[in-house]
């Protein structure tokens, strides 16, 4: 699991997930780290060895409005 910048952190309860298994992913965004204003986009990537996965990576786009 990785993130697009230091202001976005991801915490996963189990890093190894068996086929058909589940895990919990928590994402934390700190808007004060770079003094972001307005709409921002950050990414969380999940790297996988699933043969059905695209290039072994699943990417989530997070859009937020900082006020």
Beta strands, then each sheet from edge to edge (+ up, - down):
strand 1: 2-3
strand 2: 8-12
strand 3: 25-29
strand 4: 38-47
strand 5: 57-66
sheet 1: 1+ 4- 5+
sheet 2: 2+ 3-
end
